[in-house]
Amino acid sequence: MVTHMKTTVDIADNLFHRAKARAKERNITLRTLIEEALAGVLDEAPSPCEIQPVTFRGNGLSPEFDGASWDKIRDSIYP
């Protein structure tokens, strides 16, 4: 069963007129255009729980920081 939620959204006048014109060009309702656009954005957006690890090639810390405390590393970055 498909249900629909009614809501009110404020959008800029220019965007509203562009959307109405595009819906008319495609011979669809403004509602359909908005639903398609919103679904497309949500399908493309990564989940907030998806974390891409950041890696780099190298040999780890420089010898002077190997085993150093965070305080020592931080103090060398921010003198």
N, C-alpha and C positions, 0 to 999 in steps of 0.2 A: 504494500500500500504506500503510495506517495503522499506525503503531506507537505504543505506549504506554510511558511511563516510570513506574515505581513510585517513589514518594518518600514521606517522612514529613514532615508539617507540624504544628507545634504551634500551636493556636489556643485562645483563651479558651473555657472551658466554656460560658459563656452564648452565645457566637457559634456554637459547635458545635450546641447544642440548638436555637437559632433556625434554623440552616441545615437541620438534620434535619427540623424541623417544616415548613419551607417546601418542602422536597423532597417530603415526604409529601403536603402540600396539592396540589402540582402532579403528583403521581403519577410522580415521576422519582427516580432515584437521587441520593444525595448527590454522587457523582462527577460526574454530569451537571450538577447545579446549580453545582458549583464550576467545572467547565470552562466553562459558559456565562458565569458571572460573571467569570471571569478573562479570557476572550476579549473580553467587553464592555469591560472596563477597558483592556485592551491596545489595542483598536481605537480607543478614545476618546483615549488618551494621545498627545500630540504626540511625534514623533521627537525625540531629544535634539539632532539636527542642525538642526532647524527653529528658526531664530532670527527672531523678529518684530522688525523695525526699530522703534525708538522715534523718532518725529518730533514736531515741534511747529511751530506757526505763529509766525513772528517775523522779525526782520531780522538774525538772527545775534547775534554778541557785541556788548555795549555798546561804544561808541567807545573807552573807556579800556582795554579788553581786546583790541581788534582788533590782531592781530599780536603779542600779548603771549605770553611764555613760560608754560609750565605752572606754573613756580615762582611767577610773579607772580599768576596766577589762584588757585592753591592758597593762597598766603599771604594773599590777601584774603578767602578763605572761612574759613580757620582762623587768626585773628590770634594 
